[in-house]
Amino acid sequence: MRQDRPPRSTVASSLGRRRLLGGGAAGAALATVARLNQTRAAPIDTQSPLRVGLIGCGARGTGAVRNLLSGVPNTTLVAMGDLFKSQIDRALAELRDRPGPTDAISVGANRMFVGFDAYRELLETHCDLVILAAPPGFRPVHLEAAVAAGKHVFAEKPVAVDGPGIRTCLAVADEADRRGLAVGVGLQRRHSRGYQETIRRIRAGQIGEIVGGRCAWLQSDAWFKVRQPTWTDVEWQIRNWLYFTWLSGDHIVEQHIHNLDVIQWAIGSAPVAAVGMGGRQQRTDPMFGHIYDHFAVDFEFENGVHVASMARQIPGCHDEVFEELVGTRGRAHLSANAWRITRRGGNRTFSHDAAQDPVSYVQEQVDLASAIRAGRPYNELRSATESNLTAIMGRMSAYTGKRITREMALNSRENLGPPGELKFGELEVAKVAIPGTLEVI
């Protein structure tokens, strides 16, 4: 009988620090598997079911499966894996209760995998597509293992929390291309008609040459789970993964990546440096881990363009989420439900309302599944990783108080995972970063 917490025999073989972040012996072993399996992925016709496995059965993983099943016919969830059995049970109940065909959920007890190695067991099952929705700190090694196993992938964002994870993801993107595997990443704005049309117009020159921009994700506080007496340090941190940088990358990486991805998409390049600041003003209780509750970063691009970036999770403040590009002939404003381009002088030349658009969370699954069925090249991992690196640059600058270049962030040796073998037990919480006292590693 499976339990919420893996038995000690499973824990003893759990992910260590290097395995967690995709390096060391585990990374080499996975690379060996990839070399041994050289076959390219074959198309899956619409008459055959698209068999799906879910790794990470929290709210977003459950939502991704629901989005996929609602938009893609002849799709079946066949396997689930999570660190906690209760997560699988909750997700399974929600998915079985959703509107739609009941036979789209076909997960027997022998295809429910629990523990730190659940992802490995799931990848041995017969599934075509795996959804990776465990906490982001696990994403690089899950991505590497999924591609090595010959699976198509939908990975939630972000895909990494530090420089070593970024380097792993870039290598995985190349391997997926080589093997004809499709990889989608949960930056759903790229599948929004409003965003697509606005970016097309920006790149066609409708606002002229881009000279600057700004973006923000300003919201109230986020979720957290009250620590239970039975939870070890590791379990508490994983269940509250948002509040620990080794698991989330901080909210500038976990959430603000959406805005930064749009900025890079519009400009067509990544920033070369970041100078930022941030801290904890309201979310200061130790139950909120050690991450910041606000950031402000200036991102510098090669041509001298600067983009002002703000991210905040504090209740009782102004809430707004948007991206804006300023050009020599006008400006473009983008948000989740309205887009507009305004020329100098106030003449609006383009506006778009989201009322008639497909839901982008569903559309990203439709686009990925269509590519898989057609055997068409499809790989969002590289662009997502580049945007992820930008967010890490911002965090590194805010944490250290230093100007961080792209090369510094990419080549950083800072591995945020816990030292030694990851298992349930004690794990000291990292100290809150104090700018001016930390060195760049």
C-alpha positions in Angstrom: 0.0 0.0 0.0 1.4 3.4 -1.0 1.7 6.2 1.5 1.9 10.0 1.5 5.5 9.8 2.5 7.8 7.3 0.7 9.2 4.5 2.8 12.8 4.8 3.9 13.9 2.4 1.2 12.6 4.9 -1.4 14.1 7.9 0.4 17.5 6.3 0.5 17.6 6.3 -3.3 16.0 9.7 -3.6 17.4 12.7 -5.6 20.6 14.2 -4.3 21.6 17.7 -4.9 23.2 17.1 -8.3 20.5 14.7 -9.4 17.8 17.2 -8.5 19.3 19.9 -10.7 20.4 17.7 -13.6 24.2 17.4 -13.2 26.8 15.0 -11.9 26.5 11.2 -12.3 22.7 11.2 -12.8 23.0 13.7 -15.6 25.7 11.5 -17.3 23.5 8.4 -16.8 20.6 10.1 -18.5 22.8 11.3 -21.3 23.9 7.7 -21.8 20.2 6.6 -22.1 19.7 9.3 -24.7 22.6 8.0 -26.8 21.4 4.5 -26.6 17.9 5.4 -27.9 18.5 7.2 -31.2 15.1 6.7 -32.8 13.2 9.8 -33.8 9.6 10.2 -32.6 7.0 9.1 -35.1 3.7 11.0 -35.7 0.6 9.8 -33.8 -2.5 9.9 -36.0 -5.8 11.2 -34.8 -7.2 7.6 -34.7 -4.8 6.5 -32.0 -5.2 7.8 -28.5 -2.7 10.3 -27.2 -1.5 8.7 -23.9 -0.5 11.1 -21.2 1.4 10.9 -17.9 1.3 13.6 -15.2 4.3 14.2 -13.0 3.3 16.7 -10.2 -0.3 16.5 -9.3 -0.9 19.9 -7.7 -3.3 22.5 -8.9 -1.4 23.5 -12.0 -0.7 19.9 -13.1 -4.3 19.0 -12.6 -5.3 22.2 -14.6 -2.9 21.3 -17.4 -4.5 17.9 -17.8 -8.0 19.4 -17.7 -7.0 21.9 -20.4 -5.5 19.2 -22.5 -8.6 16.9 -22.2 -11.0 19.7 -23.0 -9.2 20.8 -26.2 -7.7 17.6 -27.6 -10.0 14.7 -28.6 -8.9 11.1 -28.2 -6.6 11.9 -25.3 -6.2 9.6 -22.2 -4.5 10.2 -18.9 -2.8 6.9 -18.2 -0.3 7.5 -15.4 0.3 9.9 -12.4 3.3 10.5 -10.2 3.8 12.7 -7.2 5.8 12.9 -4.0 2.6 12.5 -2.0 -0.2 10.0 -2.5 -2.8 12.5 -1.3 -2.0 14.8 -4.2 -2.7 12.0 -6.7 -6.0 11.1 -5.0 -7.2 14.7 -5.0 -6.2 15.3 -8.6 -7.8 12.1 -9.7 -11.0 12.9 -8.0 -11.1 16.4 -9.6 -10.4 15.1 -13.0 -13.0 12.3 -12.8 -15.5 14.9 -11.7 -14.9 17.2 -14.7 -17.3 17.4 -17.7 -16.3 15.1 -20.5 -15.8 11.5 -21.4 -15.1 9.3 -18.4 -12.8 7.0 -20.3 -10.3 9.9 -20.7 -9.1 9.0 -17.2 -7.6 5.6 -17.2 -5.2 5.5 -14.3 -5.0 2.1 -12.5 -3.4 1.6 -9.1 -0.4 0.1 -10.9 0.2 3.4 -12.7 0.2 5.7 -9.6 3.7 6.4 -8.5 4.7 8.0 -5.2 8.1 9.3 -3.9 11.2 11.1 -5.1 11.7 8.6 -7.9 8.1 8.5 -9.0 9.0 10.3 -12.2 11.4 7.6 -13.2 8.8 4.9 -12.7 6.2 6.9 -14.7 8.6 7.4 -17.6 8.8 3.6 -17.9 5.1 3.3 -18.7 3.6 3.5 -22.2 2.8 7.2 -22.6 3.4 9.5 -25.5 3.3 12.9 -23.7 4.4 13.7 -20.1 3.2 16.8 -18.3 5.9 18.1 -15.9 4.3 20.2 -13.1 6.3 19.3 -10.0 8.0 22.3 -8.2 10.3 24.1 -10.6 13.5 23.1 -8.8 12.9 19.5 -10.0 12.2 20.6 -13.6 15.7 20.3 -15.2 16.2 16.7 -14.2 12.6 15.7 -15.1 13.0 17.3 -18.5 16.3 15.6 -19.1 14.9 12.2 -18.0 11.7 12.6 -20.1 13.6 13.4 -23.3 16.0 10.6 -22.6 13.0 8.3 -22.3 11.7 9.4 -25.8 8.7 11.3 -24.5 7.1 14.4 -25.8 6.8 17.0 -23.0 4.7 19.8 -21.7 6.7 21.5 -18.9 5.2 24.2 -16.7 7.2 27.3 -16.3 9.8 28.1 -15.0 12.0 25.4 -16.3 15.0 26.1 -14.0 15.9 28.1 -10.8 19.6 28.6 -11.3 22.5 28.7 -13.8 23.3 24.9 -13.7 19.6 24.2 -14.4 19.5 26.7 -17.3 22.5 24.9 -18.9 20.8 21.6 -18.5 17.6 22.9 -20.2 19.5 24.3 -23.1 21.2 21.0 -23.7 17.8 19.2 -23.4 16.3 21.6 -26.0 19.0 20.5 -28.4 18.5 16.8 -27.7 14.7 17.1 -28.2 15.3 18.7 -31.6 17.8 16.0 -32.6 15.3 13.3 -31.7 12.2 14.9 -33.1 10.4 15.3 -29.8 7.9 18.1 -29.2 8.3 20.3 -26.1 5.8 22.8 -25.0 6.3 25.2 -22.0 3.5 26.9 -20.0 4.1 30.5 -21.2 0.5 30.6 -22.5 0.7 34.2 -23.7 2.5 33.0 -26.8 -0.8 31.1 -27.7 -3.1 34.1 -27.2 -4.5 35.6 -30.4 -4.3 39.1 -28.9 -0.7 38.7 -27.9 0.3 37.1 -31.2 -1.3 39.9 -33.3 0.1 42.7 -31.2 3.6 41.2 -31.3 3.3 40.8 -35.1 2.4 44.4 -35.5 5.2 45.6 -33.2 7.7 43.5 -35.2 6.3 44.9 -38.4 7.3 48.4 -37.3 3.9 49.8 -36.3 5.3 51.6 -33.3 8.6 52.3 -35.0 12.0 51.3 -33.5 11.6 50.2 -29.9 13.4 52.6 -27.5 12.1 51.3 -24.1 9.5 49.4 -22.2 8.1 48.4 -18.9 6.3 45.4 -17.4 4.8 44.4 -14.1 3.1 41.6 -12.2 1.7 43.3 -9.1 -0.7 41.2 -7.1 -1.9 40.5 -3.6 -0.3 37.7 -1.5 -0.1 34.2 -2.8 -1.1 30.9 -1.3 0.7 29.1 1.6 0.1 26.0 3.6 0.3 26.1 7.4 2.9 23.7 8.7 1.6 20.5 10.2 3.2 18.9 13.3 4.0 15.7 11.3 5.9 17.5 8.5 9.6 17.4 8.4 11.6 20.5 7.2 11.8 19.0 3.7 8.1 18.2 3.5 7.1 21.6 4.7 9.4 23.3 2.2 8.2 21.2 -0.7 4.5 21.7 0.2 5.2 25.4 0.4 7.6 25.4 -2.6 6.8 29.0 -3.7 8.6 30.4 -0.7 12.0 28.7 -1.1 14.3 29.7 -3.9 15.7 26.3 -4.4 12.2 25.1 -5.4 10.7 28.2 -7.1 13.5 30.6 -8.0 11.5 33.3 -6.1 8.4 34.8 -7.6 10.4 37.0 -10.1 11.3 33.7 -11.7 8.2 31.6 -11.0 5.6 34.3 -12.0 7.2 37.4 -13.5 8.7 35.2 -16.2 5.4 35.6 -18.1 6.0 39.4 -18.5 9.7 39.1 -19.2 9.0 36.5 -21.9 6.6 38.9 -23.7 9.2 41.6 -23.6 11.9 39.4 -25.1 9.4 38.1 -27.7 8.6 41.6 -28.8 12.1 43.0 -28.9 13.5 39.8 -30.4 16.5 39.5 -28.2 17.4 39.0 -24.5 18.9 41.7 -22.2 22.6 41.8 -21.6 22.5 42.9 -18.0 20.3 43.6 -15.1 20.4 46.0 -12.1 17.8 45.3 -9.5 16.6 45.7 -6.0 14.0 44.0 -3.8 13.2 42.8 -0.3 10.6 41.7 2.2 8.4 44.4 3.6 5.1 42.7 4.6 5.7 39.0 4.1 8.4 38.8 6.8 7.1 35.9 9.0 9.4 32.8 8.8 6.4 30.8 7.6 6.9 32.5 4.3 10.3 31.0 3.9 13.1 33.4 2.7 12.0 34.8 -0.7 11.3 38.5 -1.3 7.8 40.0 -1.7 8.9 42.7 -4.2 11.4 43.4 -6.9 12.3 46.3 -9.2 14.8 45.6 -12.0 16.2 47.6 -14.9 17.0 45.3 -17.8 19.5 46.6 -20.4 19.5 45.4 -24.0 22.3 45.5 -26.5 21.1 48.6 -28.4 20.8 50.7 -25.3 17.1 50.0 -24.8 16.1 49.7 -21.1 13.0 48.0 -19.8 11.7 48.7 -16.2 10.4 45.6 -14.5 8.3 45.3 -11.3 7.1 42.3 -9.4 5.2 42.4 -6.1 3.1 40.0 -4.0 1.8 42.3 -1.2 -1.9 42.6 -0.2 -3.6 46.0 0.1 -1.6 47.5 -2.8 -2.4 48.4 -6.4 -2.7 45.3 -8.5 -1.9 45.3 -12.2 -0.3 42.9 -14.8 0.9 44.2 -18.1 3.7 44.7 -20.7 4.3 47.9 -22.6 6.7 48.7 -25.4 7.6 52.3 -26.4 8.7 53.0 -30.0 9.7 56.0 -32.0 6.2 56.2 -33.6 4.0 55.1 -30.8 3.5 52.5 -28.0 1.9 49.1 -27.5 0.1 48.0 -24.3 -0.5 44.3 -23.7 -2.4 42.6 -20.9 -4.3 39.3 -20.3 -7.6 40.6 -21.9 -6.9 43.7 -23.9 -4.2 44.9 -26.4 -3.7 48.2 -28.2 -1.3 50.1 -30.3 -1.4 53.9 -30.1 0.5 56.2 -32.5 2.1 59.4 -31.3 -0.6 62.0 -31.0 -3.1 59.5 -29.4 -4.4 57.8 -32.6 -5.2 54.2 -31.7 -4.5 52.1 -34.8 -5.1 48.6 -33.2 -7.2 47.3 -30.4 -8.2 43.7 -29.5 -10.6 42.3 -27.0 -10.2 38.8 -25.7 -13.9 38.0 -25.5 -14.0 35.8 -28.6 -10.5 34.3 -28.3 -9.8 30.7 -27.4 -8.6 30.2 -23.8 -4.8 30.3 -24.1 -4.3 27.6 -21.4 -6.2 25.3 -23.7 -4.7 26.6 -27.0 -1.2 25.8 -25.8 -2.2 22.2 -25.3 -4.0 22.1 -28.7 -0.9 23.5 -30.5 1.4 21.0 -28.8 -0.8 18.0 -29.4 -1.3 19.0 -33.1 2.4 19.1 -33.6 2.9 15.7 -31.9 0.2 14.0 -34.1 1.6 15.5 -37.2 5.3 14.8 -36.4 5.9 18.5 -36.9 9.0 20.2 -35.3 7.8 22.0 -32.1 10.1 23.1 -29.3 9.4 26.0 -27.0 12.1 25.0 -24.5 14.9 27.1 -25.8 13.0 30.4 -25.9 11.4 29.6 -22.5 14.9 28.9 -21.0 16.2 32.2 -22.4 13.4 34.1 -20.7 13.9 32.0 -17.5 17.6 33.1 -17.5 16.5 36.8 -17.7 14.4 36.3 -14.6 17.3 34.7 -12.8 19.5 37.6 -13.8 17.0 40.0 -12.1 16.9 37.9 -8.9 20.7 37.6 -8.7 21.0 41.4 -9.1 18.4 42.1 -6.4 19.9 39.5 -4.0 23.5 40.7 -4.4 23.1 44.4 -5.2 25.4 43.8 -8.2 25.0 44.5 -11.9 24.6 41.0 -13.3 25.4 40.3 -17.0 23.8 37.5 -18.9 27.1 35.6 -19.0 27.5 35.8 -15.3 24.0 34.3 -14.8 24.4 31.6 -17.5 27.8 30.5 -16.2 27.0 30.8 -12.5 28.1 27.8 -10.4 25.4 28.6 -7.7 23.5 25.4 -7.3 20.4 26.2 -5.1 19.5 22.6 -4.3 20.1 21.3 -0.8 23.6 19.7 -0.2 23.8 16.0 -0.1 21.0 13.5 -0.5 17.5 14.9 -0.6 15.2 13.0 1.8 12.6 13.8 4.4 14.2 15.2 7.4 15.9 18.4 8.6 16.8 21.1 6.1 17.9 24.5 7.3 16.1 27.5 5.6 18.5 29.7 3.7 18.9 33.2 5.1 17.0 36.1 3.5 19.4 37.6 0.9 20.9 40.9 2.0 22.2 43.0 -0.9 25.8 44.1 -0.6 26.8 41.1 1.5 26.5 38.3 -1.1 29.1 37.5 -3.7 28.2 36.2 -7.2 29.2 32.6 -7.6 
